[in-house]
Amino acid sequence: MKISLVTGGAGFIGSHFVEMLHDRFPEDKVVVLDVFTYAASPDNISERIRSSGRFELVKGDICDMKLVDELVARSHRVVHFAAESHVARSIGTDRPFFETDVMGTQSVAAAVSRHPVDRFVHISTSEVYGTAQCRPMDETHPLDPCTPYAAAKAGADRLVFAYKKTYGIPTVIIRPFNNYGPRQHVEKVIPRFITQALLNEDLTVHGDGSMTRDWLYVADTCEAVLRALMKPGIDGSVINVGTGHDVAINEIARRILDLVPGTKSKIRTVPQRPGQVDCHISSRLRSAATLDWNPNVTLVEGLARTVHWYRDNEPWWRRILHEREVSVASDGRGVRGLW
């Protein structure tokens, strides 16, 4: 039996990945380490998996080096999702992002350097690139983070790369583009739009909504991460994971309105968010060549699935609806707003 440790496995992408890993490898065990912030819950992992006998849930902080060391020491594979991940929250309160995303990653990477594992997959983000300086963005694109969140993730990304260079840890760094899908927290833009439409509220778009993103359905991301975890001979790789297509945020809002018939919602613009990225679009060359991976779910299909899930799971999102908007205080830095 192989043991896979998944940090942040009770969060949005992490919980989908845990389900895929558990079901694809029925002889193996999955151990999840999660501190259960507002954006994670044990309920994100089905009772079927929790009671399977091949699953273990550990409540703990990735900054707890002793705990992380103990868990890595008995694992064969490590997938590191755990992070503070909301851009707007990082603008108002930035320190937790550096504590979790950088120092937490150091805890995991250091443990991997002490205890041999088959593979360590670090989940970075396309936000490390900032606005696209070329289209599409490949893995050699300059790192130009525009927010504290992006800067913290860039620091973690380069920390893992440095541990590969220094200690030879068997790592693969994945940089996913904008994810969406069922169980995503309502603070993120697509769930925010969907819940606003279902409640007949106006869909709030920052600025003129012309900023474009490469939208990736969560199941496709998990497939890429799984291949990065299992494929031999790719240690040291840094791989973008995206669709190769970008769509403007106001177009996403319009599509969601079309998917919620009868809604009285309209699109309403609000002030632009600080540190906004104008364009993200991923190159697919390396992911196809290295992982033999291409996305399967189109934006049309993915949005339809996601709207359907939120329509059918209103109690799930109603309980966290008060967390949908993030208040950003000035804190002496000239930033104030509600996102």
C-alpha positions as CSV (number, residue, x, y, z in Angstrom):
1,M,0.0,0.0,0.0
2,K,1.3,3.4,-1.0
3,I,0.4,6.4,1.2
4,S,-0.2,9.8,-0.4
5,L,-0.2,12.9,1.8
6,V,-2.4,15.7,0.5
7,T,-2.1,19.1,2.3
8,G,-5.1,21.3,2.0
9,G,-7.1,18.3,0.9
10,A,-10.4,19.6,2.5
11,G,-10.3,22.7,0.3
12,F,-11.8,23.3,-3.1
13,I,-9.3,21.8,-5.5
14,G,-7.8,19.5,-2.9
15,S,-11.0,17.7,-2.0
16,H,-11.7,17.0,-5.7
17,F,-8.2,15.7,-6.1
18,V,-8.5,13.5,-3.0
19,E,-11.7,11.9,-4.5
20,M,-9.9,11.2,-7.8
21,L,-6.8,9.8,-6.2
22,H,-8.8,7.6,-3.8
23,D,-10.9,6.2,-6.6
24,R,-8.2,5.7,-9.2
25,F,-5.8,3.8,-6.8
26,P,-8.0,1.4,-4.8
27,E,-5.1,-0.3,-3.1
28,D,-3.6,3.0,-1.7
29,K,-4.3,5.2,1.2
30,V,-4.8,9.0,1.3
31,V,-3.9,11.1,4.3
32,V,-5.2,14.7,4.3
33,L,-3.7,17.4,6.5
34,D,-5.9,20.5,6.8
35,V,-6.3,23.2,9.3
36,F,-9.9,23.9,8.3
37,T,-9.9,27.6,7.6
38,Y,-13.1,29.3,6.5
39,A,-12.5,27.9,2.9
40,A,-12.2,24.2,3.9
41,S,-14.4,21.6,5.5
42,P,-14.4,17.9,6.3
43,D,-17.8,17.9,4.6
44,N,-16.0,18.5,1.2
45,I,-14.8,14.9,1.4
46,S,-17.7,12.4,1.0
47,E,-18.6,10.0,3.8
48,R,-18.0,7.2,1.3
49,I,-14.3,8.1,1.2
50,R,-14.0,9.0,4.9
51,S,-15.4,5.6,5.9
52,S,-13.5,3.6,3.3
53,G,-10.6,2.4,5.6
54,R,-8.1,3.9,3.2
55,F,-8.4,7.5,4.3
56,E,-7.1,9.5,7.2
57,L,-8.0,13.1,8.1
58,V,-5.5,15.0,10.3
59,K,-6.4,18.5,11.6
60,G,-3.3,20.6,11.8
61,D,-1.3,23.5,10.5
62,I,1.4,23.0,7.8
63,C,3.5,25.5,9.8
64,D,3.7,22.8,12.5
65,M,7.1,21.4,11.4
66,K,7.0,18.4,13.8
67,L,3.5,17.3,12.6
68,V,4.4,17.8,8.9
69,D,7.7,15.9,9.4
70,E,5.9,12.9,11.1
71,L,3.3,12.8,8.2
72,V,5.9,13.0,5.4
73,A,8.0,10.4,7.1
74,R,5.3,7.8,6.6
75,S,4.2,8.9,3.1
76,H,5.3,7.8,-0.3
77,R,4.0,10.8,-2.2
78,V,3.2,14.4,-1.2
79,V,0.8,16.8,-2.9
80,H,0.9,20.3,-1.5
81,F,-2.3,22.3,-2.0
82,A,-2.5,24.0,1.4
83,A,-2.4,27.8,1.0
84,E,-4.3,31.0,1.7
85,S,-5.6,31.7,-1.8
86,H,-7.9,34.7,-2.1
87,V,-6.4,37.7,-3.8
88,A,-8.7,40.3,-2.2
89,R,-8.2,39.0,1.3
90,S,-4.4,39.3,0.8
91,I,-4.8,43.0,0.0
92,G,-6.4,43.7,3.4
93,T,-4.6,41.2,5.6
94,D,-1.4,40.0,4.0
95,R,0.7,38.4,6.7
96,P,-1.2,35.1,7.0
97,F,-0.5,34.6,3.3
98,F,3.3,34.7,3.8
99,E,3.1,32.6,7.0
100,T,1.1,29.9,5.3
101,D,2.1,30.0,1.7
102,V,5.8,30.6,2.2
103,M,6.7,29.2,5.6
104,G,4.1,26.4,5.4
105,T,5.7,25.4,2.1
106,Q,9.1,25.5,3.7
107,S,7.8,23.0,6.4
108,V,6.7,20.6,3.7
109,A,9.7,21.0,1.4
110,A,12.1,20.6,4.4
111,A,10.4,17.4,5.5
112,V,10.6,16.0,2.0
113,S,14.3,16.7,1.9
114,R,14.7,14.6,5.1
115,H,12.4,11.7,4.2
116,P,12.7,10.2,0.7
117,V,9.4,10.2,-1.3
118,D,8.6,9.1,-4.8
119,R,7.2,12.5,-5.8
120,F,6.4,15.9,-4.3
121,V,3.9,18.0,-6.3
122,H,3.7,21.6,-5.3
123,I,0.6,23.5,-6.4
124,S,1.6,27.0,-7.4
125,T,-0.5,29.4,-9.5
126,S,-0.6,31.4,-12.7
127,E,-0.8,34.5,-10.5
128,V,2.9,34.4,-10.1
129,Y,3.2,35.7,-13.6
130,G,1.2,38.9,-13.3
131,T,-0.3,40.3,-16.5
132,A,0.6,38.5,-19.7
133,Q,3.6,40.0,-21.4
134,C,3.1,37.6,-24.3
135,R,0.3,35.3,-25.5
136,P,0.1,32.5,-24.6
137,M,2.1,32.5,-21.4
138,D,4.6,29.6,-21.1
139,E,6.7,28.5,-18.2
140,T,9.6,30.9,-19.1
141,H,7.3,33.9,-18.7
142,P,8.8,36.4,-16.2
143,L,7.4,36.2,-12.6
144,D,5.8,39.5,-11.9
145,P,3.3,39.1,-9.0
146,C,0.9,42.0,-8.5
147,T,-0.7,41.3,-5.1
148,P,0.5,40.0,-1.7
149,Y,-1.1,36.6,-2.5
150,A,0.7,36.3,-5.8
151,A,4.0,37.4,-4.2
152,A,3.6,34.8,-1.4
153,K,2.9,32.0,-4.0
154,A,5.9,33.2,-6.1
155,G,8.0,32.9,-3.0
156,A,6.8,29.4,-2.3
157,D,7.2,28.4,-6.0
158,R,10.9,29.5,-6.0
159,L,11.5,28.0,-2.5
160,V,10.4,24.5,-3.8
161,F,12.6,25.0,-6.9
162,A,15.5,26.0,-4.7
163,Y,15.0,22.8,-2.6
164,K,15.2,20.8,-5.8
165,K,18.4,22.4,-6.8
166,T,20.0,22.2,-3.3
167,Y,18.7,18.9,-1.9
168,G,17.6,17.1,-5.1
169,I,14.0,16.6,-3.9
170,P,11.8,14.8,-6.5
171,T,9.4,17.7,-7.2
172,V,7.1,18.9,-9.9
173,I,5.7,22.4,-9.7
174,I,2.2,22.9,-11.2
175,R,0.9,26.4,-12.1
176,P,-2.8,26.1,-12.6
177,F,-4.8,29.0,-14.2
178,N,-8.2,30.1,-13.0
179,N,-10.1,27.2,-11.6
180,Y,-13.8,26.9,-11.1
181,G,-16.4,24.1,-10.4
182,P,-18.5,22.6,-7.6
183,R,-17.7,23.4,-4.0
184,Q,-15.7,26.5,-4.7
185,H,-16.0,29.1,-2.0
186,V,-18.4,31.9,-2.7
187,E,-15.7,34.6,-2.4
188,K,-14.4,33.5,-5.8
189,V,-15.8,35.2,-8.9
190,I,-17.7,32.4,-10.6
191,P,-19.5,31.2,-7.4
192,R,-20.1,34.8,-6.5
193,F,-21.8,35.5,-9.9
194,I,-23.8,32.3,-9.7
195,T,-25.1,32.9,-6.2
196,Q,-25.9,36.5,-7.0
197,A,-27.9,35.4,-10.1
198,L,-29.8,32.7,-8.0
199,L,-30.7,35.4,-5.4
200,N,-31.7,37.9,-8.1
201,E,-28.9,40.2,-7.0
202,D,-26.8,42.3,-9.5
203,L,-23.6,40.6,-10.6
204,T,-20.8,42.9,-9.5
205,V,-17.9,43.2,-12.0
206,H,-14.7,45.1,-11.1
207,G,-13.9,47.9,-13.5
208,D,-15.2,47.4,-17.0
209,G,-14.9,43.6,-16.8
210,S,-12.6,43.4,-19.8
211,M,-9.9,41.5,-17.9
212,T,-9.4,38.0,-19.4
213,R,-8.7,34.8,-17.7
214,D,-7.9,31.2,-18.7
215,W,-10.8,29.3,-17.0
216,L,-10.1,25.7,-16.1
217,Y,-12.6,23.2,-14.8
218,V,-11.5,21.6,-11.5
219,A,-11.6,18.0,-12.7
220,D,-9.2,18.8,-15.5
221,T,-6.8,20.4,-13.0
222,C,-7.0,17.3,-10.8
223,E,-6.2,15.1,-13.8
224,A,-3.1,17.1,-14.5
225,V,-2.0,17.0,-10.9
226,L,-2.5,13.2,-10.8
227,R,-0.4,12.7,-13.8
228,A,2.3,15.0,-12.4
229,L,2.3,12.8,-9.2
230,M,2.5,9.5,-11.0
231,K,4.5,9.9,-14.2
232,P,8.2,8.9,-13.9
233,G,11.1,10.9,-15.2
234,I,9.7,14.4,-14.8
235,D,11.4,15.6,-11.6
236,G,12.3,19.3,-11.7
237,S,9.5,20.2,-14.2
238,V,7.5,23.4,-13.9
239,I,4.2,23.0,-15.8
240,N,1.4,25.4,-16.6
241,V,-2.1,23.9,-16.5
242,G,-4.6,25.8,-18.6
243,T,-6.9,25.6,-21.6
244,G,-5.1,28.0,-23.9
245,H,-8.2,30.2,-24.3
246,D,-9.0,33.4,-22.3
247,V,-12.5,34.8,-21.8
248,A,-13.3,38.2,-20.3
249,I,-14.9,38.4,-16.8
250,N,-17.9,40.4,-18.1
251,E,-18.5,37.6,-20.7
252,I,-18.5,35.0,-17.9
253,A,-21.1,37.1,-16.1
254,R,-23.2,37.2,-19.2
255,R,-23.0,33.5,-19.7
256,I,-24.0,32.8,-16.1
257,L,-27.1,35.1,-16.5
258,D,-28.0,33.0,-19.5
259,L,-27.7,29.8,-17.4
260,V,-30.1,31.1,-14.7
261,P,-33.3,31.6,-16.5
262,G,-35.8,33.9,-14.9
263,T,-33.2,35.7,-12.8
264,K,-33.8,39.5,-12.4
265,S,-30.1,40.1,-12.0
266,K,-28.1,42.5,-14.1
267,I,-24.4,43.3,-14.4
268,R,-23.3,46.2,-12.3
269,T,-19.7,47.6,-12.4
270,V,-17.9,48.4,-9.2
271,P,-14.5,50.1,-8.7
272,Q,-11.4,48.2,-9.9
273,R,-9.6,46.0,-7.4
274,P,-6.0,47.0,-6.6
275,G,-3.3,44.7,-8.3
276,Q,-5.7,43.5,-10.9
277,V,-4.2,41.4,-13.7
278,D,-5.3,42.3,-17.2
279,C,-4.8,39.0,-19.0
280,H,-3.9,35.4,-18.3
281,I,-3.7,32.7,-21.0
282,S,-1.7,29.5,-20.7
283,S,0.5,27.8,-23.2
284,R,-0.4,24.1,-23.4
285,L,2.8,22.9,-25.1
286,R,4.6,21.7,-22.0
287,S,1.6,20.1,-20.3
288,A,0.8,18.1,-23.4
289,A,4.4,17.0,-24.0
290,T,5.3,16.3,-20.3
291,L,2.0,15.0,-18.9
292,D,0.2,14.0,-22.1
293,W,-2.6,16.1,-20.7
294,N,-5.2,18.3,-22.4
295,P,-8.4,19.7,-20.8
296,N,-11.5,17.8,-21.5
297,V,-14.3,20.0,-20.2
298,T,-15.2,23.0,-22.3
299,L,-16.2,26.3,-20.7
300,V,-19.8,25.9,-21.9
301,E,-20.0,22.4,-20.3
302,G,-18.1,23.4,-17.1
303,L,-20.2,26.5,-16.4
304,A,-23.4,24.5,-16.9
305,R,-22.2,21.8,-14.5
306,T,-21.2,24.4,-12.0
307,V,-24.4,26.4,-12.1
308,H,-26.4,23.1,-11.8
309,W,-24.4,22.2,-8.7
310,Y,-25.0,25.5,-6.9
311,R,-28.7,25.4,-7.8
312,D,-29.0,22.0,-6.3
313,N,-26.9,22.7,-3.2
314,E,-28.2,25.9,-1.8
315,P,-27.9,24.9,1.9
316,W,-24.1,24.4,1.3
317,W,-23.5,28.0,0.1
318,R,-26.2,29.7,2.1
319,R,-24.3,28.9,5.3
320,I,-21.2,30.8,4.0
321,L,-23.0,33.5,2.1
322,H,-21.8,36.2,4.6
323,E,-18.2,35.4,3.5
324,R,-18.9,36.3,-0.2
325,E,-17.7,39.9,0.1
326,V,-14.4,40.8,1.5
327,S,-13.9,44.2,3.2
328,V,-10.5,45.7,2.6
329,A,-9.5,48.5,5.1
330,S,-7.0,51.2,4.4
331,D,-4.6,50.0,7.2
332,G,-2.4,53.0,6.4
333,R,-1.7,51.8,2.8
334,G,-4.3,53.8,0.9
335,V,-6.5,50.8,0.1
336,R,-10.1,50.7,0.9
337,G,-13.0,48.9,-0.7
338,L,-15.3,45.9,-0.7
339,W,-14.6,42.9,-3.0
